[in-house]
Amino acid sequence: MSAVKNEDGIMAQSKDKVKERWTQYCSGLYKDEGGGDEMVKELESIFPSYEEDPQDILYAEVEQAIHTLKNNKSPGSDGITAEMIQAGGEQLIRQIHALCNKAWHQGVIPKEWGKSIL
């Protein structure tokens, strides 16, 4: 970069002045000019804490996910196709919903859920 404006808006063209301005600019990026603890408290009130209990996965979310599965695709290692899951109806959706919530609350996902066969 051959020239930059300094804080007063005057063009600095020498290498030393450009370097000095960039150093000044970059060092100012990480200075705490914000609200400090007040800003942290405000952000914590907006965003949920990670310590809070996770919400249940909604039945409607599971139902929607099942209905949007693509048909005519190869089954997984268990041999179950999207069409089979969709044909399972409400009873299967309830079972999958309960299973997903159990995994969600325990924080453990079965290894098989992460496998993919190409």
Summary of the structure (lengths in Angstrom):
residues: 118
radius of gyration: 27.4
end to end distance: 48.8
largest distance: 74.6
contacts: 210
relative contact order: 0.08
helix: 53%
strand: 3%
